[in-house]
Amino acid sequence: MTQEERMDVEASFEDTDLEELTARLKRVFDIQDRKYGFPAKTYPKCFVGSEAVAQLVKEGIAIDEEDAVRIGNMMLNAGVFHHVLDEHSFKNENLFYRFISDEDHGTVARKPDGSAVSWADFIAPLTSGKDQVHTLQPQIPERDPNLASFSQVELEAVGTSPLDEHNTKYLDLLHPKEWVDPKAKSSYNLVVIGAGAGGLVSAAGAAGVGARVALIEAHLLGGDCLTVGCVPSKALLRCAKAAAAVRNAGEFGVNVSGNVSVDFGYVMERMRRLRATIAPVDSAQRYSEKLGVDVFIGKGRFTGKNTIEVNGQTLNFAKAVVATGGTAAVPNIPGLKQAPYLTNASIFNLTELPARLGVIGAGPIGLELAQAFQRFGSQVTVFSRSDKILPKEDPDAAKIVENSLRSDGVTFAYNVNYKGVESRGGKAPVSMVIEDDQGERTLEFDALLVATGRKPTVKGLGLEDAGIEYDERMGVKVNDRMQTTNPDVFAVGDVASKYQFTHMSDFGARLVIRNALFFGRDKFSNFIIPWATYTEPEVAHVGLYEKDLEEQNTEFATFTREFADVDRGIVDGETEGFVKIHVKKGSDQILGATIVGSHAGDMISEITVAMQAGMGLGKLANVIHPYPTAAEAIRQCGDAYNRSRLTPTIKKVFNRLMAFKR
């Protein structure tokens, strides 16, 4: 029986009381007078355990024999039937059982409160009517209500520097100096605007199944992830982690003489070298020559419902994908636009370490870079307009991250009202006037990083001419199949999704290929989406948060394992953090999980796989993990769930069984 079939069976019995269930089972069980022993004795109105097990499975009441035995024992304990000779449990054996009602024409079994025992008392449904979970995607904070009025960083204007051998190689691959566009074909199966993760996967996937594809990019192929996002930031974080490890080596008996200093110029050079090493996979040449995609480098603009113009050529398409992403949004703080501020688009151009760095914004980008620069040697201050950091994350996890950054030396300012920014002739230093919990004060920095969110890139695309609805705050309007208000145009990635992650752009593009080219009806809401913030410790999450479950009135249970109680965490000296898993009350269906710890981003995948495959937390307890590993914490949460199933009633059954065996 499939999980869906099991859900249907259980849902049909959710409100069925024991009297109705007993009547059904009496119809399907082979009840007759049976003989046993020598000389033979007749036992009236009995059924055989092994035969009953087979019928429970056949009728779809049980998933398998093991499940049938579990159900039988629950029914036995509820007073539905009993063994005719001895007081012991229900077994898949040639043993005689008899319904209580066939003995004394009795009554429906009652619970201690006097109510009738129902099917739901001993079979936990996977779904439960009113509070059924329709999606495992959490509610995350809305984009800033003033985002539409924020200015938007133009990547082309920021540029790439310094033009050393690494950046020269990188630019030659992603935006060749003298690229010659192909002559446009008469028509295309798919035209993609934007060559970030979503656009590249859309183009490569469609070309791979034989479609004629055109790809348009105005700036650098590879998008934010390769150029000013995931790749360069993680390269810096790795260097920062190494610096912290050396400084903290004394904890492990490793003595380091003298001061630990960071060669910031080398750190940034290493980042540029690694970025250029990865760039060939996203290069214009690879997509053109190896994948057979027509690559146009320039600004694309819709000129009709099925036409796009780029560099003077018109591309006719059957289907199109908008994958233009987003760029840093700059808030309307007085004087900020006249100051030499940084964003994620420009911070990777630095060659000198700022002595004092102010970070406006306490989300993932701001905190990752704040911790890195603090470890490099800057004195960093993080500003938050609210009273917390990482607003979408589990509050317990965010607090651990805050404590870690504080131990590195980062300072925080909360409930900030930005009064203004001042600079002398548009050069450093930069002064910030703020009002916060400490009152009004002025702080001076050598550099200021703006990390206040991202704004979707929708302007100048001619979306109106194609009948595509959008707004500057939320981006392109799409339905659950990522289809815009123009049925021939889809949108994917940061320009159309609140989940602004590279992996979501990737999988969103796969969905779009199926829906646009193969008449698929895949839904974005069916995705189970994990993500991670790569501070130290990392924070990773998948599924629903506690607040989501409470808002949905979904009953749930939470199982938590602290790394302070995990052997690997103890010996590694990484005891700060935990694994927290939420399951549906009465079942082991995983609804969501948060991990905060050294390798949280890697560990969350085990839980994501389980959720995707419909594997419950109880089953994860049966997965053997190497010892000692941090991932044992996941298995131990499964152990805790299984222990929770040992209710007083079931313990009583087990005690009787053990006594019988002695």
C-alpha positions, 0 to 999 in steps of 0.5 A, spaced: 500 500 500 502 506 498 502 512 503 497 516 499 492 509 499 494 509 507 492 516 508 485 515 504 484 509 509 486 512 515 482 518 513 476 514 512 476 511 519 478 517 523 471 518 526 469 511 526 468 508 533 470 501 535 463 498 534 463 500 527 470 497 526 469 491 530 463 490 526 467 490 519 473 486 522 467 481 524 465 480 517 472 479 514 475 475 519 474 467 519 470 466 525 468 459 527 468 454 532 475 451 533 478 445 536 485 444 539 489 439 544 488 432 545 483 430 547 480 435 542 476 441 546 472 446 542 473 453 542 467 457 540 467 463 535 474 464 534 479 467 529 486 465 528 492 470 529 495 469 523 489 469 518 487 475 522 494 478 520 493 476 513 486 479 512 488 486 515 493 487 510 488 484 504 483 489 507 488 495 507 487 496 514 495 495 515 501 496 511 504 490 512 504 484 517 508 488 522 503 493 522 498 488 522 501 485 529 501 492 532 494 494 530 492 487 533 495 489 539 492 496 540 485 493 539 487 487 544 489 492 549 483 496 547 478 490 549 476 489 542 478 481 543 482 477 547 486 470 547 482 465 549 487 461 553 492 466 556 493 473 557 498 475 552 499 479 546 496 478 539 501 475 534 502 473 527 501 465 529 496 459 529 493 462 536 486 463 537 482 469 539 475 471 540 471 478 540 469 480 547 462 481 544 461 474 542 462 472 549 458 476 553 454 480 548 458 486 551 459 493 550 464 498 546 470 499 549 471 505 553 476 510 555 478 512 562 473 518 560 468 514 558 468 516 551 468 510 546 475 508 543 475 510 536 480 508 530 484 514 531 486 512 538 490 507 536 492 509 528 495 515 528 492 518 521 498 522 517 493 527 515 487 530 519 482 534 516 482 541 518 489 542 520 492 538 514 498 541 512 498 543 504 505 545 503 511 544 507 514 551 505 514 556 511 512 563 511 518 567 511 518 575 513 515 579 507 520 584 503 521 591 506 514 594 504 518 600 502 523 596 497 519 599 491 522 606 493 529 603 494 534 604 489 537 598 485 545 597 484 546 596 477 552 591 476 554 594 470 556 600 473 559 597 479 564 593 475 570 588 476 576 590 479 582 589 480 584 587 472 589 582 474 590 575 471 584 572 475 579 577 473 581 578 466 580 570 465 574 571 469 571 576 464 573 573 458 569 567 460 563 570 462 563 577 458 568 576 452 570 583 450 569 582 443 563 577 443 559 576 436 552 575 437 549 569 432 544 571 427 537 570 430 533 563 428 526 564 425 524 562 431 526 559 438 522 553 442 525 557 448 528 564 449 531 565 456 533 572 459 538 572 464 544 567 465 544 566 473 543 559 476 535 559 473 537 562 466 543 557 465 539 551 468 533 553 463 537 554 457 542 548 458 536 543 460 532 545 454 537 544 449 539 538 452 532 535 450 533 538 443 529 545 444 532 550 440 534 555 445 537 563 445 540 565 452 540 573 453 545 576 458 546 583 459 552 583 464 556 576 466 554 569 465 554 566 472 549 571 475 550 573 482 552 566 485 558 565 481 560 573 481 558 576 487 554 571 491 555 564 494 562 563 490 566 569 493 563 569 499 564 562 501 571 563 499 572 568 504 569 565 509 573 559 509 579 563 510 576 567 516 575 560 519 582 558 518 584 565 522 579 563 527 582 556 528 589 558 529 587 564 534 583 558 538 588 553 537 590 553 544 584 550 546 586 544 543 593 544 546 596 547 540 601 553 542 601 559 536 607 564 538 606 571 536 600 575 533 595 572 528 595 576 522 591 575 516 594 577 509 587 580 506 590 582 499 592 574 499 585 572 501 582 576 496 587 574 490 585 567 492 578 568 492 579 571 485 583 565 483 578 560 485 572 564 482 576 564 475 577 557 476 570 555 477 567 560 471 568 556 465 562 551 466 558 558 466 562 561 460 559 563 453 563 559 449 561 553 453 554 554 452 554 556 445 559 551 442 558 545 447 551 546 449 548 549 442 545 555 445 545 561 441 548 566 446 546 574 446 550 578 450 546 585 451 540 587 454 533 583 452 527 587 452 520 584 450 516 587 444 510 583 444 507 577 447 512 572 443 518 577 441 524 579 444 529 584 441 536 584 443 542 588 440 537 590 434 535 583 432 528 580 434 527 573 437 521 569 436 519 564 441 514 559 443 516 560 450 520 564 454 523 565 461 525 571 465 530 569 470 533 576 471 534 575 478 535 581 483 541 586 486 542 589 492 537 594 494 539 601 498 534 604 503 533 611 503 537 613 509 539 621 508 546 622 505 547 614 504 547 615 496 552 620 496 557 616 501 562 611 498 558 605 501 559 597 499 554 592 497 555 585 495 556 587 488 562 591 490 565 588 497 569 583 493 573 588 489 576 590 495 584 590 496 585 593 503 582 591 509 577 597 512 579 598 520 572 599 521 566 596 518 559 598 519 554 593 516 547 595 515 542 589 515 542 583 520 540 578 515 545 572 512 549 576 507 550 581 512 552 576 518 556 572 514 561 578 511 561 581 518 564 575 521 569 574 516 571 581 516 571 581 524 576 575 523 580 578 518 582 584 523 576 589 522 572 592 528 565 590 525 558 593 528 552 590 525 545 594 525 538 592 525 532 595 525 529 590 529 531 587 536 534 581 533 538 578 527 536 572 522 529 574 523 526 568 519 530 563 523 528 559 529 530 564 535 534 559 539 538 558 533 539 566 532 541 567 539 547 562 538 549 565 532 549 572 535 553 569 541 558 566 536 559 573 533 560 577 539 565 572 542 569 574 535 568 581 537 562 583 533 558 589 536 551 590 535 546 595 535 538 594 535 532 597 534 536 602 530 533 609 527 538 611 521 538 619 522 543 620 516 550 618 513 555 623 512 562 623 508 567 628 506 567 629 499 564 622 498 570 619 501 572 615 507 571 615 513 563 615 513 559 617 519 553 614 521 548 618 525 543 613 529 538 612 534 537 606 538 537 603 545 543 607 547 540 613 544 542 618 539 549 617 537 554 618 531 559 612 529 565 613 524 567 607 519 572 606 514 567 602 510 560 601 510 556 595 507 549 595 505 546 589 506 538 590 507 535 586 502 535 585 494 530 588 489 528 584 483 530 586 476 524 588 472 525 595 470 527 596 462 525 589 460 518 591 456 514 586 461 508 591 459 509 589 452 508 582 453 502 582 458 506 580 464 504 583 471 509 585 476 511 590 481 518 593 483 517 590 490 515 583 489 517 582 482 514 578 476 507 575 478 507 568 477 502 562 479 504 555 482 507 553 476 511 559 475 507 561 469 506 569 468 500 572 466 502 571 459 501 564 458 507 563 454 512 566 459 515 563 465 519 566 471 524 563 475 529 565 481 530 571 485 525 575 480 519 571 482 520 568 488 521 569 495 526 564 496 532 567 494 537 561 493 541 559 488 538 551 489 531 554 488 533 557 482 536 551 479 530 547 481 525 552 479 528 552 472 527 544 472 520 545 473 519 550 468 522 546 463 517 540 464 511 545 464 513 550 459 516 544 454 512 538 456 505 540 458 507 539 465 503 541 471 508 541 476 507 546 482 512 550 486 508 549 492 510 541 492 518 543 493 521 541 500 526 547 500 532 547 505 537 553 506 543 555 510 546 561 513 554 560 513 556 563 519 560 559 524 556 556 527 552 555 521 544 555 521 540 550 516 533 549 516 527 545 512 520 545 512 515 549 517 517 553 523 514 552 530 510 559 528 508 556 522 505 550 525 502 554 531 498 559 526 496 553 522 493 550 528 497 544 527 498 539 533 506 537 533 511 535 537 518 537 537 524 533 539 531 536 540 538 534 541 543 538 543 550 537 541 553 538 548 550 531 549 553 528 542 560 525 543 563 528 536 560 535 539 564 534 545 571 531 542 571 537 537 569 542 542 563 544 538 558 543 543 554 550 542 548 548 537 542 543 536 538 539 532 531 540 532 525 536 529 518 537 529 513 532 527 505 531 526 502 530 533 501 522 533 505 520 528 512 521 525 511 525 519 517 530 519 514 537 518 520 541 519 527 542 522 532 546 524 540 545 525 545 550 528 552 547 528 559 546 525 556 542 519 549 544 519 548 546 512 551 538 510 547 535 515 540 538 513 540 534 507 539 528 511 532 530 513 530 533 507 531 526 503 527 523 509 521 528 508 522 528 500 521 520 501 516 520 506 520 517 511 518 518 518 523 520 524 522 513 527 525 510 521 531 515 521 532 512 528 533 505 524 539 508 520 546 506 522 550 512 522 558 512 523 560 513 530 562 518 532 559 523 527 555 530 529 549 527 524 548 522 530 544 527 533 539 526 528 538 519 529 538 520 537 532 525 535 529 519 532 530 515 538 527 520 542 521 519 538 520 512 538 521 512 546 515 517 546 511 512 543 511 507 549 505 510 552 503 507 559 498 502 555 503 500 551 508 499 556 503 495 560 502 490 554 510 490 553 511 488 561 505 483 560 509 480 554 516 480 558 513 477 564 509 471 559 516 470 556 520 469 563 
